[in-house]
Amino acid sequence: MTTIIRKNLSKADIQELLKKVVPVKRFNAFQYCGVIKLTIDPLKFQRQLRDEWE
């Protein structure tokens, strides 16, 4: 959401506009920490994938 603040607005008007702003729900990546169980070293796996491209 975009809030437009013009030069001629008073401080009270600006504060009212900012009160109306709703925070956006963010993606929580921490809920997936430790979920994947790896059977191979991640660095070896990455090198294997990159070698396939050539």
mmCIF file of the N, C-alpha and C atoms, coordinates in Angstrom:
data_MODEL
# 
_entry.id   MODEL 
# 
loop_
_atom_site.group_PDB 
_atom_site.id 
_atom_site.type_symbol 
_atom_site.label_atom_id 
_atom_site.label_alt_id 
_atom_site.label_comp_id 
_atom_site.label_asym_id 
_atom_site.label_entity_id 
_atom_site.label_seq_id 
_atom_site.pdbx_PDB_ins_code 
_atom_site.Cartn_x 
_atom_site.Cartn_y 
_atom_site.Cartn_z 
_atom_site.occupancy 
_atom_site.B_iso_or_equiv 
_atom_site.pdbx_formal_charge 
_atom_site.auth_seq_id 
_atom_site.auth_comp_id 
_atom_site.auth_asym_id 
_atom_site.auth_atom_id 
_atom_site.pdbx_PDB_model_num 
ATOM 1   N N  . MET A 1 1  ? 0.841  -1.173  0.000   1.00 0.00 ? 1  MET A N  1 
ATOM 2   C CA . MET A 1 1  ? 0.000  0.000   0.000   1.00 0.00 ? 1  MET A CA 1 
ATOM 3   C C  . MET A 1 1  ? 0.887  1.237   0.000   1.00 0.00 ? 1  MET A C  1 
ATOM 4   N N  . THR A 1 2  ? 0.479  2.233   -0.721  1.00 0.00 ? 2  THR A N  1 
ATOM 5   C CA . THR A 1 2  ? 1.239  3.464   -0.825  1.00 0.00 ? 2  THR A CA 1 
ATOM 6   C C  . THR A 1 2  ? 0.466  4.595   -0.159  1.00 0.00 ? 2  THR A C  1 
ATOM 7   N N  . THR A 1 3  ? 1.157  5.350   0.663   1.00 0.00 ? 3  THR A N  1 
ATOM 8   C CA . THR A 1 3  ? 0.567  6.516   1.296   1.00 0.00 ? 3  THR A CA 1 
ATOM 9   C C  . THR A 1 3  ? 1.236  7.750   0.714   1.00 0.00 ? 3  THR A C  1 
ATOM 10  N N  . ILE A 1 4  ? 0.435  8.644   0.174   1.00 0.00 ? 4  ILE A N  1 
ATOM 11  C CA . ILE A 1 4  ? 0.962  9.861   -0.428  1.00 0.00 ? 4  ILE A CA 1 
ATOM 12  C C  . ILE A 1 4  ? 0.885  10.982  0.601   1.00 0.00 ? 4  ILE A C  1 
ATOM 13  N N  . ILE A 1 5  ? 2.034  11.570  0.896   1.00 0.00 ? 5  ILE A N  1 
ATOM 14  C CA . ILE A 1 5  ? 2.106  12.681  1.844   1.00 0.00 ? 5  ILE A CA 1 
ATOM 15  C C  . ILE A 1 5  ? 2.490  13.922  1.052   1.00 0.00 ? 5  ILE A C  1 
ATOM 16  N N  . ARG A 1 6  ? 1.591  14.883  1.042   1.00 0.00 ? 6  ARG A N  1 
ATOM 17  C CA . ARG A 1 6  ? 1.823  16.113  0.305   1.00 0.00 ? 6  ARG A CA 1 
ATOM 18  C C  . ARG A 1 6  ? 2.481  17.159  1.202   1.00 0.00 ? 6  ARG A C  1 
ATOM 19  N N  . LYS A 1 7  ? 3.074  18.153  0.592   1.00 0.00 ? 7  LYS A N  1 
ATOM 20  C CA . LYS A 1 7  ? 3.776  19.201  1.333   1.00 0.00 ? 7  LYS A CA 1 
ATOM 21  C C  . LYS A 1 7  ? 2.851  20.001  2.244   1.00 0.00 ? 7  LYS A C  1 
ATOM 22  N N  . ASN A 1 8  ? 1.622  20.195  1.833   1.00 0.00 ? 8  ASN A N  1 
ATOM 23  C CA . ASN A 1 8  ? 0.723  21.075  2.572   1.00 0.00 ? 8  ASN A CA 1 
ATOM 24  C C  . ASN A 1 8  ? -0.026 20.378  3.719   1.00 0.00 ? 8  ASN A C  1 
ATOM 25  N N  . LEU A 1 9  ? 0.236  19.125  4.013   1.00 0.00 ? 9  LEU A N  1 
ATOM 26  C CA . LEU A 1 9  ? -0.436 18.419  5.101   1.00 0.00 ? 9  LEU A CA 1 
ATOM 27  C C  . LEU A 1 9  ? 0.199  18.786  6.432   1.00 0.00 ? 9  LEU A C  1 
ATOM 28  N N  . SER A 1 10 ? -0.656 18.878  7.448   1.00 0.00 ? 10 SER A N  1 
ATOM 29  C CA . SER A 1 10 ? -0.146 19.172  8.786   1.00 0.00 ? 10 SER A CA 1 
ATOM 30  C C  . SER A 1 10 ? 0.385  17.896  9.427   1.00 0.00 ? 10 SER A C  1 
ATOM 31  N N  . LYS A 1 11 ? 1.074  18.078  10.527  1.00 0.00 ? 11 LYS A N  1 
ATOM 32  C CA . LYS A 1 11 ? 1.652  16.936  11.235  1.00 0.00 ? 11 LYS A CA 1 
ATOM 33  C C  . LYS A 1 11 ? 0.550  15.993  11.727  1.00 0.00 ? 11 LYS A C  1 
ATOM 34  N N  . ALA A 1 12 ? -0.559 16.532  12.178  1.00 0.00 ? 12 ALA A N  1 
ATOM 35  C CA . ALA A 1 12 ? -1.682 15.723  12.658  1.00 0.00 ? 12 ALA A CA 1 
ATOM 36  C C  . ALA A 1 12 ? -2.284 14.899  11.508  1.00 0.00 ? 12 ALA A C  1 
ATOM 37  N N  . ASP A 1 13 ? -2.405 15.534  10.341  1.00 0.00 ? 13 ASP A N  1 
ATOM 38  C CA . ASP A 1 13 ? -2.945 14.815  9.174   1.00 0.00 ? 13 ASP A CA 1 
ATOM 39  C C  . ASP A 1 13 ? -2.030 13.655  8.769   1.00 0.00 ? 13 ASP A C  1 
ATOM 40  N N  . ILE A 1 14 ? -0.737 13.900  8.818   1.00 0.00 ? 14 ILE A N  1 
ATOM 41  C CA . ILE A 1 14 ? 0.233  12.852  8.466   1.00 0.00 ? 14 ILE A CA 1 
ATOM 42  C C  . ILE A 1 14 ? 0.144  11.698  9.454   1.00 0.00 ? 14 ILE A C  1 
ATOM 43  N N  . GLN A 1 15 ? 0.009  12.002  10.732  1.00 0.00 ? 15 GLN A N  1 
ATOM 44  C CA . GLN A 1 15 ? -0.106 10.948  11.738  1.00 0.00 ? 15 GLN A CA 1 
ATOM 45  C C  . GLN A 1 15 ? -1.377 10.139  11.547  1.00 0.00 ? 15 GLN A C  1 
ATOM 46  N N  . GLU A 1 16 ? -2.474 10.778  11.161  1.00 0.00 ? 16 GLU A N  1 
ATOM 47  C CA . GLU A 1 16 ? -3.723 10.068  10.882  1.00 0.00 ? 16 GLU A CA 1 
ATOM 48  C C  . GLU A 1 16 ? -3.563 9.117   9.695   1.00 0.00 ? 16 GLU A C  1 
ATOM 49  N N  . LEU A 1 17 ? -2.865 9.594   8.655   1.00 0.00 ? 17 LEU A N  1 
ATOM 50  C CA . LEU A 1 17 ? -2.621 8.732   7.492   1.00 0.00 ? 17 LEU A CA 1 
ATOM 51  C C  . LEU A 1 17 ? -1.774 7.521   7.875   1.00 0.00 ? 17 LEU A C  1 
ATOM 52  N N  . LEU A 1 18 ? -0.772 7.734   8.708   1.00 0.00 ? 18 LEU A N  1 
ATOM 53  C CA . LEU A 1 18 ? 0.106  6.636   9.105   1.00 0.00 ? 18 LEU A CA 1 
ATOM 54  C C  . LEU A 1 18 ? -0.589 5.642   10.020  1.00 0.00 ? 18 LEU A C  1 
ATOM 55  N N  . LYS A 1 19 ? -1.589 6.072   10.773  1.00 0.00 ? 19 LYS A N  1 
ATOM 56  C CA . LYS A 1 19 ? -2.355 5.151   11.625  1.00 0.00 ? 19 LYS A CA 1 
ATOM 57  C C  . LYS A 1 19 ? -3.182 4.178   10.790  1.00 0.00 ? 19 LYS A C  1 
ATOM 58  N N  . LYS A 1 20 ? -3.579 4.619   9.595   1.00 0.00 ? 20 LYS A N  1 
ATOM 59  C CA . LYS A 1 20 ? -4.409 3.789   8.724   1.00 0.00 ? 20 LYS A CA 1 
ATOM 60  C C  . LYS A 1 20 ? -3.622 2.693   8.010   1.00 0.00 ? 20 LYS A C  1 
ATOM 61  N N  . VAL A 1 21 ? -2.301 2.799   8.013   1.00 0.00 ? 21 VAL A N  1 
ATOM 62  C CA . VAL A 1 21 ? -1.464 1.824   7.314   1.00 0.00 ? 21 VAL A CA 1 
ATOM 63  C C  . VAL A 1 21 ? -1.515 0.490   8.063   1.00 0.00 ? 21 VAL A C  1 
ATOM 64  N N  . VAL A 1 22 ? -1.822 -0.568  7.326   1.00 0.00 ? 22 VAL A N  1 
ATOM 65  C CA . VAL A 1 22 ? -1.903 -1.911  7.896   1.00 0.00 ? 22 VAL A CA 1 
ATOM 66  C C  . VAL A 1 22 ? -0.599 -2.641  7.591   1.00 0.00 ? 22 VAL A C  1 
ATOM 67  N N  . PRO A 1 23 ? 0.070  -3.202  8.605   1.00 0.00 ? 23 PRO A N  1 
ATOM 68  C CA . PRO A 1 23 ? 1.316  -3.919  8.334   1.00 0.00 ? 23 PRO A CA 1 
ATOM 69  C C  . PRO A 1 23 ? 1.051  -5.184  7.512   1.00 0.00 ? 23 PRO A C  1 
ATOM 70  N N  . VAL A 1 24 ? 1.992  -5.498  6.635   1.00 0.00 ? 24 VAL A N  1 
ATOM 71  C CA . VAL A 1 24 ? 1.876  -6.666  5.764   1.00 0.00 ? 24 VAL A CA 1 
ATOM 72  C C  . VAL A 1 24 ? 2.414  -7.884  6.499   1.00 0.00 ? 24 VAL A C  1 
ATOM 73  N N  . LYS A 1 25 ? 1.687  -8.988  6.423   1.00 0.00 ? 25 LYS A N  1 
ATOM 74  C CA . LYS A 1 25 ? 2.150  -10.220 7.054   1.00 0.00 ? 25 LYS A CA 1 
ATOM 75  C C  . LYS A 1 25 ? 3.340  -10.753 6.270   1.00 0.00 ? 25 LYS A C  1 
ATOM 76  N N  . ARG A 1 26 ? 4.429  -11.010 6.946   1.00 0.00 ? 26 ARG A N  1 
ATOM 77  C CA . ARG A 1 26 ? 5.667  -11.453 6.316   1.00 0.00 ? 26 ARG A CA 1 
ATOM 78  C C  . ARG A 1 26 ? 5.767  -12.976 6.337   1.00 0.00 ? 26 ARG A C  1 
ATOM 79  N N  . PHE A 1 27 ? 6.583  -13.505 5.457   1.00 0.00 ? 27 PHE A N  1 
ATOM 80  C CA . PHE A 1 27 ? 6.844  -14.937 5.389   1.00 0.00 ? 27 PHE A CA 1 
ATOM 81  C C  . PHE A 1 27 ? 7.789  -15.325 6.516   1.00 0.00 ? 27 PHE A C  1 
ATOM 82  N N  . ASN A 1 28 ? 7.449  -16.339 7.290   1.00 0.00 ? 28 ASN A N  1 
ATOM 83  C CA . ASN A 1 28 ? 8.271  -16.794 8.398   1.00 0.00 ? 28 ASN A CA 1 
ATOM 84  C C  . ASN A 1 28 ? 9.087  -18.005 7.945   1.00 0.00 ? 28 ASN A C  1 
ATOM 85  N N  . ALA A 1 29 ? 10.339 -17.778 7.573   1.00 0.00 ? 29 ALA A N  1 
ATOM 86  C CA . ALA A 1 29 ? 11.199 -18.852 7.093   1.00 0.00 ? 29 ALA A CA 1 
ATOM 87  C C  . ALA A 1 29 ? 11.702 -19.730 8.223   1.00 0.00 ? 29 ALA A C  1 
ATOM 88  N N  . PHE A 1 30 ? 11.681 -19.239 9.451   1.00 0.00 ? 30 PHE A N  1 
ATOM 89  C CA . PHE A 1 30 ? 12.185 -20.007 10.585  1.00 0.00 ? 30 PHE A CA 1 
ATOM 90  C C  . PHE A 1 30 ? 11.356 -21.259 10.866  1.00 0.00 ? 30 PHE A C  1 
ATOM 91  N N  . GLN A 1 31 ? 10.122 -21.303 10.400  1.00 0.00 ? 31 GLN A N  1 
ATOM 92  C CA . GLN A 1 31 ? 9.302  -22.484 10.638  1.00 0.00 ? 31 GLN A CA 1 
ATOM 93  C C  . GLN A 1 31 ? 9.808  -23.696 9.855   1.00 0.00 ? 31 GLN A C  1 
ATOM 94  N N  . TYR A 1 32 ? 10.638 -23.472 8.845   1.00 0.00 ? 32 TYR A N  1 
ATOM 95  C CA . TYR A 1 32 ? 11.161 -24.564 8.040   1.00 0.00 ? 32 TYR A CA 1 
ATOM 96  C C  . TYR A 1 32 ? 12.596 -24.935 8.404   1.00 0.00 ? 32 TYR A C  1 
ATOM 97  N N  . CYS A 1 33 ? 13.176 -24.297 9.396   1.00 0.00 ? 33 CYS A N  1 
ATOM 98  C CA . CYS A 1 33 ? 14.556 -24.600 9.794   1.00 0.00 ? 33 CYS A CA 1 
ATOM 99  C C  . CYS A 1 33 ? 14.636 -26.029 10.329  1.00 0.00 ? 33 CYS A C  1 
ATOM 100 N N  . GLY A 1 34 ? 15.553 -26.814 9.781   1.00 0.00 ? 34 GLY A N  1 
ATOM 101 C CA . GLY A 1 34 ? 15.767 -28.177 10.240  1.00 0.00 ? 34 GLY A CA 1 
ATOM 102 C C  . GLY A 1 34 ? 14.754 -29.184 9.746   1.00 0.00 ? 34 GLY A C  1 
ATOM 103 N N  . VAL A 1 35 ? 13.892 -28.820 8.828   1.00 0.00 ? 35 VAL A N  1 
ATOM 104 C CA . VAL A 1 35 ? 12.848 -29.727 8.346   1.00 0.00 ? 35 VAL A CA 1 
ATOM 105 C C  . VAL A 1 35 ? 13.422 -30.742 7.372   1.00 0.00 ? 35 VAL A C  1 
ATOM 106 N N  . ILE A 1 36 ? 14.317 -30.310 6.491   1.00 0.00 ? 36 ILE A N  1 
ATOM 107 C CA . ILE A 1 36 ? 14.875 -31.193 5.478   1.00 0.00 ? 36 ILE A CA 1 
ATOM 108 C C  . ILE A 1 36 ? 16.036 -31.988 6.070   1.00 0.00 ? 36 ILE A C  1 
ATOM 109 N N  . LYS A 1 37 ? 15.959 -33.287 5.949   1.00 0.00 ? 37 LYS A N  1 
ATOM 110 C CA . LYS A 1 37 ? 17.038 -34.164 6.412   1.00 0.00 ? 37 LYS A CA 1 
ATOM 111 C C  . LYS A 1 37 ? 17.897 -34.519 5.208   1.00 0.00 ? 37 LYS A C  1 
ATOM 112 N N  . LEU A 1 38 ? 19.132 -34.040 5.204   1.00 0.00 ? 38 LEU A N  1 
ATOM 113 C CA . LEU A 1 38 ? 20.021 -34.248 4.076   1.00 0.00 ? 38 LEU A CA 1 
ATOM 114 C C  . LEU A 1 38 ? 20.811 -35.541 4.248   1.00 0.00 ? 38 LEU A C  1 
ATOM 115 N N  . THR A 1 39 ? 20.976 -36.264 3.137   1.00 0.00 ? 39 THR A N  1 
ATOM 116 C CA . THR A 1 39 ? 21.766 -37.499 3.158   1.00 0.00 ? 39 THR A CA 1 
ATOM 117 C C  . THR A 1 39 ? 23.132 -37.295 2.518   1.00 0.00 ? 39 THR A C  1 
ATOM 118 N N  . ILE A 1 40 ? 23.332 -36.134 1.900   1.00 0.00 ? 40 ILE A N  1 
ATOM 119 C CA . ILE A 1 40 ? 24.586 -35.831 1.224   1.00 0.00 ? 40 ILE A CA 1 
ATOM 120 C C  . ILE A 1 40 ? 25.026 -34.438 1.669   1.00 0.00 ? 40 ILE A C  1 
ATOM 121 N N  . ASP A 1 41 ? 26.315 -34.191 1.621   1.00 0.00 ? 41 ASP A N  1 
ATOM 122 C CA . ASP A 1 41 ? 26.847 -32.893 1.983   1.00 0.00 ? 41 ASP A CA 1 
ATOM 123 C C  . ASP A 1 41 ? 26.294 -31.830 1.022   1.00 0.00 ? 41 ASP A C  1 
ATOM 124 N N  . PRO A 1 42 ? 25.739 -30.732 1.529   1.00 0.00 ? 42 PRO A N  1 
ATOM 125 C CA . PRO A 1 42 ? 25.141 -29.724 0.649   1.00 0.00 ? 42 PRO A CA 1 
ATOM 126 C C  . PRO A 1 42 ? 26.124 -29.148 -0.375  1.00 0.00 ? 42 PRO A C  1 
ATOM 127 N N  . LEU A 1 43 ? 27.370 -28.983 0.001   1.00 0.00 ? 43 LEU A N  1 
ATOM 128 C CA . LEU A 1 43 ? 28.348 -28.435 -0.932  1.00 0.00 ? 43 LEU A CA 1 
ATOM 129 C C  . LEU A 1 43 ? 28.616 -29.413 -2.079  1.00 0.00 ? 43 LEU A C  1 
ATOM 130 N N  . LYS A 1 44 ? 28.719 -30.710 -1.764  1.00 0.00 ? 44 LYS A N  1 
ATOM 131 C CA . LYS A 1 44 ? 28.907 -31.721 -2.812  1.00 0.00 ? 44 LYS A CA 1 
ATOM 132 C C  . LYS A 1 44 ? 27.702 -31.746 -3.752  1.00 0.00 ? 44 LYS A C  1 
ATOM 133 N N  . PHE A 1 45 ? 26.513 -31.654 -3.179  1.00 0.00 ? 45 PHE A N  1 
ATOM 134 C CA . PHE A 1 45 ? 25.292 -31.665 -3.977  1.00 0.00 ? 45 PHE A CA 1 
ATOM 135 C C  . PHE A 1 45 ? 25.251 -30.459 -4.923  1.00 0.00 ? 45 PHE A C  1 
ATOM 136 N N  . GLN A 1 46 ? 25.613 -29.296 -4.422  1.00 0.00 ? 46 GLN A N  1 
ATOM 137 C CA . GLN A 1 46 ? 25.623 -28.091 -5.249  1.00 0.00 ? 46 GLN A CA 1 
ATOM 138 C C  . GLN A 1 46 ? 26.636 -28.227 -6.388  1.00 0.00 ? 46 GLN A C  1 
ATOM 139 N N  . ARG A 1 47 ? 27.792 -28.773 -6.101  1.00 0.00 ? 47 ARG A N  1 
ATOM 140 C CA . ARG A 1 47 ? 28.802 -28.960 -7.148  1.00 0.00 ? 47 ARG A CA 1 
ATOM 141 C C  . ARG A 1 47 ? 28.320 -29.954 -8.200  1.00 0.00 ? 47 ARG A C  1 
ATOM 142 N N  . GLN A 1 48 ? 27.616 -31.004 -7.780  1.00 0.00 ? 48 GLN A N  1 
ATOM 143 C CA . GLN A 1 48 ? 27.062 -31.976 -8.735  1.00 0.00 ? 48 GLN A CA 1 
ATOM 144 C C  . GLN A 1 48 ? 26.073 -31.274 -9.670  1.00 0.00 ? 48 GLN A C  1 
ATOM 145 N N  . LEU A 1 49 ? 25.211 -30.458 -9.114  1.00 0.00 ? 49 LEU A N  1 
ATOM 146 C CA . LEU A 1 49 ? 24.225 -29.753 -9.940  1.00 0.00 ? 49 LEU A CA 1 
ATOM 147 C C  . LEU A 1 49 ? 24.904 -28.818 -10.931 1.00 0.00 ? 49 LEU A C  1 
ATOM 148 N N  . ARG A 1 50 ? 25.932 -28.126 -10.497 1.00 0.00 ? 50 ARG A N  1 
ATOM 149 C CA . ARG A 1 50 ? 26.609 -27.184 -11.375 1.00 0.00 ? 50 ARG A CA 1 
ATOM 150 C C  . ARG A 1 50 ? 27.393 -27.925 -12.465 1.00 0.00 ? 50 ARG A C  1 
ATOM 151 N N  . ASP A 1 51 ? 27.905 -29.106 -12.152 1.00 0.00 ? 51 ASP A N  1 
ATOM 152 C CA . ASP A 1 51 ? 28.634 -29.889 -13.150 1.00 0.00 ? 51 ASP A CA 1 
ATOM 153 C C  . ASP A 1 51 ? 27.708 -30.406 -14.241 1.00 0.00 ? 51 ASP A C  1 
ATOM 154 N N  . GLU A 1 52 ? 26.428 -30.625 -13.925 1.00 0.00 ? 52 GLU A N  1 
ATOM 155 C CA . GLU A 1 52 ? 25.475 -31.103 -14.910 1.00 0.00 ? 52 GLU A CA 1 
ATOM 156 C C  . GLU A 1 52 ? 25.225 -30.063 -15.995 1.00 0.00 ? 52 GLU A C  1 
ATOM 157 N N  . TRP A 1 53 ? 25.370 -28.797 -15.707 1.00 0.00 ? 53 TRP A N  1 
ATOM 158 C CA . TRP A 1 53 ? 25.103 -27.747 -16.677 1.00 0.00 ? 53 TRP A CA 1 
ATOM 159 C C  . TRP A 1 53 ? 26.137 -27.689 -17.775 1.00 0.00 ? 53 TRP A C  1 
ATOM 160 N N  . GLU A 1 54 ? 27.329 -28.112 -17.481 1.00 0.00 ? 54 GLU A N  1 
ATOM 161 C CA . GLU A 1 54 ? 28.403 -27.995 -18.473 1.00 0.00 ? 54 GLU A CA 1 
ATOM 162 C C  . GLU A 1 54 ? 28.459 -29.201 -19.374 1.00 0.00 ? 54 GLU A C  1 
# 
